[in-house]
Amino acid sequence: MRATAAILPMTLLASCQMDQANEAMRGMSDDRMAVARVAFAEMETDELAGMLMLSEEIAETCARIDTNTQVHVFLSSRVERVPFRDPEVSQMRLDTARGEFAAKHGIDATDADMLCPAARSEILALTSLGATLMEGPAS
């Protein structure tokens, strides 16, 4: 009887986490959902955290590009929360993601004139990074 009582809280926790993941994915397109699931399963924590920070940086830099909140909520469940992040580790993760993005597109990632078109190509190709971004309305 006691073994069953010990398993119950873990079962409830797992159930709550599934509900949260399902809620985050509600309303998401099937394609975006599939890309997010693959990124969640296959990417290392450092790589995933760097990609999420890079997508936030892109959204802040580029007009008409925003982060996709649903994908961010879903993917960030594998990354430590802001108060628990080591700033040096976070910077290293962002620098790595920025460098890989720049190398992939052959651009200077600090130049918004080059960064934004490359980010739009990621959105159109629906890569892991592109799934975390979305084009907003014309202003």
TORSE-458070 format. One record per residue (C-alpha): residue number from 1; residue in one letter; x, y, z. Coordinates in pm, 1 decimal, always signed. Layout:
% residues N
@nr: NUM; rest: a; c1: X; c2: Y; c3: Z
...
//
This chain:
% residues 139
@nr: 1; rest: m; c1: +0.0; c2: +0.0; c3: +0.0
@nr: 2; rest: r; c1: +282.6; c2: +242.0; c3: +81.2
@nr: 3; rest: a; c1: +454.8; c2: +186.3; c3: -253.1
@nr: 4; rest: t; c1: +135.6; c2: +292.7; c3: -426.6
@nr: 5; rest: a; c1: +115.6; c2: +605.1; c3: -210.6
@nr: 6; rest: a; c1: +472.1; c2: +698.7; c3: -308.2
@nr: 7; rest: i; c1: +400.4; c2: +659.3; c3: -680.3
@nr: 8; rest: l; c1: +85.8; c2: +873.2; c3: -673.3
@nr: 9; rest: p; c1: +261.2; c2: +1214.3; c3: -641.5
@nr: 10; rest: m; c1: +494.6; c2: +1128.2; c3: -930.4
@nr: 11; rest: t; c1: +200.9; c2: +1022.4; c3: -1144.0
@nr: 12; rest: l; c1: +24.4; c2: +1350.2; c3: -1069.7
@nr: 13; rest: l; c1: +338.0; c2: +1549.6; c3: -1154.0
@nr: 14; rest: a; c1: +381.3; c2: +1369.6; c3: -1486.4
@nr: 15; rest: s; c1: +15.2; c2: +1426.9; c3: -1563.5
@nr: 16; rest: c; c1: +45.9; c2: +1799.7; c3: -1492.6
@nr: 17; rest: q; c1: +353.8; c2: +1828.4; c3: -1714.2
@nr: 18; rest: m; c1: +171.2; c2: +1656.9; c3: -2000.4
@nr: 19; rest: d; c1: -123.7; c2: +1892.5; c3: -1957.9
@nr: 20; rest: q; c1: +112.5; c2: +2191.4; c3: -1972.6
@nr: 21; rest: a; c1: +284.6; c2: +2058.9; c3: -2287.3
@nr: 22; rest: n; c1: -50.3; c2: +1985.6; c3: -2452.9
@nr: 23; rest: e; c1: -177.3; c2: +2334.7; c3: -2366.6
@nr: 24; rest: a; c1: +135.6; c2: +2493.6; c3: -2513.0
@nr: 25; rest: m; c1: +88.8; c2: +2302.4; c3: -2838.1
@nr: 26; rest: r; c1: -284.9; c2: +2369.7; c3: -2875.7
@nr: 27; rest: g; c1: -358.0; c2: +2572.2; c3: -3188.3
@nr: 28; rest: m; c1: -9.6; c2: +2516.6; c3: -3331.0
@nr: 29; rest: s; c1: +10.2; c2: +2401.7; c3: -3693.8
@nr: 30; rest: d; c1: +93.4; c2: +2035.0; c3: -3747.3
@nr: 31; rest: d; c1: +417.0; c2: +2123.6; c3: -3929.6
@nr: 32; rest: r; c1: +535.1; c2: +2360.1; c3: -3656.0
@nr: 33; rest: m; c1: +435.5; c2: +2105.7; c3: -3390.3
@nr: 34; rest: a; c1: +635.8; c2: +1830.7; c3: -3562.6
@nr: 35; rest: v; c1: +946.1; c2: +2051.5; c3: -3588.4
@nr: 36; rest: a; c1: +913.2; c2: +2154.7; c3: -3222.5
@nr: 37; rest: r; c1: +883.0; c2: +1792.8; c3: -3110.0
@nr: 38; rest: v; c1: +1193.2; c2: +1690.5; c3: -3306.2
@nr: 39; rest: a; c1: +1392.0; c2: +1984.9; c3: -3164.3
@nr: 40; rest: f; c1: +1272.8; c2: +1897.6; c3: -2812.8
@nr: 41; rest: a; c1: +1377.7; c2: +1535.0; c3: -2849.0
@nr: 42; rest: e; c1: +1703.4; c2: +1570.4; c3: -3040.6
@nr: 43; rest: m; c1: +1870.2; c2: +1897.3; c3: -2937.1
@nr: 44; rest: e; c1: +2108.2; c2: +1915.7; c3: -2643.3
@nr: 45; rest: t; c1: +2014.8; c2: +2156.8; c3: -2362.1
@nr: 46; rest: d; c1: +2293.4; c2: +2402.9; c3: -2448.1
@nr: 47; rest: e; c1: +2197.8; c2: +2404.6; c3: -2815.6
@nr: 48; rest: l; c1: +1827.6; c2: +2443.9; c3: -2736.8
@nr: 49; rest: a; c1: +1887.2; c2: +2725.6; c3: -2487.8
@nr: 50; rest: g; c1: +2112.5; c2: +2908.9; c3: -2734.0
@nr: 51; rest: m; c1: +1855.2; c2: +2877.4; c3: -3011.5
@nr: 52; rest: l; c1: +1580.0; c2: +3017.0; c3: -2788.1
@nr: 53; rest: m; c1: +1795.5; c2: +3314.4; c3: -2686.0
@nr: 54; rest: l; c1: +1892.2; c2: +3374.4; c3: -3050.4
@nr: 55; rest: s; c1: +1527.7; c2: +3374.2; c3: -3156.3
@nr: 56; rest: e; c1: +1451.2; c2: +3633.5; c3: -2886.0
@nr: 57; rest: e; c1: +1741.8; c2: +3845.1; c3: -3010.7
@nr: 58; rest: i; c1: +1618.0; c2: +3817.2; c3: -3369.9
@nr: 59; rest: a; c1: +1265.6; c2: +3919.0; c3: -3264.3
@nr: 60; rest: e; c1: +1404.4; c2: +4225.2; c3: -3085.0
@nr: 61; rest: t; c1: +1624.9; c2: +4322.2; c3: -3380.9
@nr: 62; rest: c; c1: +1404.1; c2: +4253.8; c3: -3683.0
@nr: 63; rest: a; c1: +1086.4; c2: +4441.5; c3: -3767.5
@nr: 64; rest: r; c1: +786.1; c2: +4216.1; c3: -3833.7
@nr: 65; rest: i; c1: +948.6; c2: +3909.8; c3: -3675.9
@nr: 66; rest: d; c1: +823.2; c2: +3790.4; c3: -3338.6
@nr: 67; rest: t; c1: +882.6; c2: +3483.4; c3: -3128.6
@nr: 68; rest: n; c1: +624.2; c2: +3209.3; c3: -3144.0
@nr: 69; rest: t; c1: +512.3; c2: +3195.6; c3: -2781.5
@nr: 70; rest: q; c1: +370.8; c2: +2843.5; c3: -2802.9
@nr: 71; rest: v; c1: +695.1; c2: +2696.4; c3: -2934.6
@nr: 72; rest: h; c1: +899.3; c2: +2894.0; c3: -2681.2
@nr: 73; rest: v; c1: +687.1; c2: +2767.6; c3: -2390.6
@nr: 74; rest: f; c1: +710.3; c2: +2410.4; c3: -2513.7
@nr: 75; rest: l; c1: +1086.5; c2: +2411.7; c3: -2580.3
@nr: 76; rest: s; c1: +1183.0; c2: +2614.3; c3: -2274.6
@nr: 77; rest: s; c1: +1052.6; c2: +2339.1; c3: -2048.3
@nr: 78; rest: r; c1: +1386.6; c2: +2163.7; c3: -2117.0
@nr: 79; rest: v; c1: +1594.5; c2: +2470.4; c3: -2025.4
@nr: 80; rest: e; c1: +1654.4; c2: +2610.9; c3: -1678.6
@nr: 81; rest: r; c1: +1449.5; c2: +2916.2; c3: -1586.9
@nr: 82; rest: v; c1: +1597.4; c2: +3268.8; c3: -1586.2
@nr: 83; rest: p; c1: +1669.0; c2: +3300.0; c3: -1212.6
@nr: 84; rest: f; c1: +1865.4; c2: +2974.0; c3: -1221.9
@nr: 85; rest: r; c1: +2073.5; c2: +3048.1; c3: -1532.1
@nr: 86; rest: d; c1: +2442.9; c2: +3116.8; c3: -1503.8
@nr: 87; rest: p; c1: +2499.7; c2: +3439.3; c3: -1704.6
@nr: 88; rest: e; c1: +2834.9; c2: +3316.7; c3: -1839.7
@nr: 89; rest: v; c1: +2685.9; c2: +2988.2; c3: -1957.2
@nr: 90; rest: s; c1: +2392.5; c2: +3173.7; c3: -2114.5
@nr: 91; rest: q; c1: +2628.3; c2: +3407.1; c3: -2301.5
@nr: 92; rest: m; c1: +2834.1; c2: +3110.5; c3: -2423.0
@nr: 93; rest: r; c1: +2517.7; c2: +2936.5; c3: -2546.5
@nr: 94; rest: l; c1: +2399.9; c2: +3250.4; c3: -2728.9
@nr: 95; rest: d; c1: +2742.8; c2: +3310.7; c3: -2885.3
@nr: 96; rest: t; c1: +2754.3; c2: +2951.0; c3: -3007.7
@nr: 97; rest: a; c1: +2404.8; c2: +2971.8; c3: -3157.8
@nr: 98; rest: r; c1: +2482.3; c2: +3309.8; c3: -3316.2
@nr: 99; rest: g; c1: +2808.3; c2: +3174.3; c3: -3464.4
@nr: 100; rest: e; c1: +2640.4; c2: +2863.5; c3: -3608.4
@nr: 101; rest: f; c1: +2361.4; c2: +3076.5; c3: -3756.7
@nr: 102; rest: a; c1: +2611.4; c2: +3319.7; c3: -3910.6
@nr: 103; rest: a; c1: +2820.2; c2: +3035.1; c3: -4054.3
@nr: 104; rest: k; c1: +2514.0; c2: +2859.2; c3: -4196.3
@nr: 105; rest: h; c1: +2400.4; c2: +3172.3; c3: -4380.6
@nr: 106; rest: g; c1: +2743.9; c2: +3322.8; c3: -4448.8
@nr: 107; rest: i; c1: +2652.9; c2: +3649.0; c3: -4275.7
@nr: 108; rest: d; c1: +2764.9; c2: +3881.2; c3: -3999.6
@nr: 109; rest: a; c1: +2507.1; c2: +3804.5; c3: -3729.2
@nr: 110; rest: t; c1: +2551.8; c2: +4149.2; c3: -3572.6
@nr: 111; rest: d; c1: +2434.0; c2: +4323.6; c3: -3892.7
@nr: 112; rest: a; c1: +2053.1; c2: +4355.4; c3: -3888.5
@nr: 113; rest: d; c1: +2047.1; c2: +4404.6; c3: -4268.6
@nr: 114; rest: m; c1: +2187.4; c2: +4053.1; c3: -4304.7
@nr: 115; rest: l; c1: +2033.7; c2: +3894.4; c3: -3995.1
@nr: 116; rest: c; c1: +1668.6; c2: +3962.0; c3: -4075.3
@nr: 117; rest: p; c1: +1656.6; c2: +3812.8; c3: -4427.6
@nr: 118; rest: a; c1: +1842.7; c2: +3505.6; c3: -4299.9
@nr: 119; rest: a; c1: +1588.7; c2: +3472.2; c3: -4016.4
@nr: 120; rest: r; c1: +1303.2; c2: +3499.7; c3: -4266.0
@nr: 121; rest: s; c1: +1456.9; c2: +3218.4; c3: -4470.8
@nr: 122; rest: e; c1: +1462.1; c2: +3005.7; c3: -4152.6
@nr: 123; rest: i; c1: +1091.6; c2: +3080.3; c3: -4098.7
@nr: 124; rest: l; c1: +1006.0; c2: +2983.6; c3: -4456.6
@nr: 125; rest: a; c1: +1212.8; c2: +2664.3; c3: -4437.7
@nr: 126; rest: l; c1: +1054.2; c2: +2589.4; c3: -4097.3
@nr: 127; rest: t; c1: +1381.1; c2: +2486.3; c3: -3938.0
@nr: 128; rest: s; c1: +1405.3; c2: +2443.1; c3: -3560.7
@nr: 129; rest: l; c1: +1497.4; c2: +2811.4; c3: -3529.0
@nr: 130; rest: g; c1: +1231.0; c2: +2909.2; c3: -3782.1
@nr: 131; rest: a; c1: +966.0; c2: +2729.8; c3: -3575.7
@nr: 132; rest: t; c1: +1046.3; c2: +2956.1; c3: -3279.1
@nr: 133; rest: l; c1: +983.9; c2: +3264.7; c3: -3494.4
@nr: 134; rest: m; c1: +690.1; c2: +3401.0; c3: -3688.8
@nr: 135; rest: e; c1: +637.1; c2: +3692.2; c3: -3919.1
@nr: 136; rest: g; c1: +414.8; c2: +3961.7; c3: -3776.1
@nr: 137; rest: p; c1: +181.2; c2: +4197.4; c3: -3958.4
@nr: 138; rest: a; c1: +319.6; c2: +4478.5; c3: -4171.4
@nr: 139; rest: s; c1: +350.1; c2: +4799.4; c3: -3975.3
//
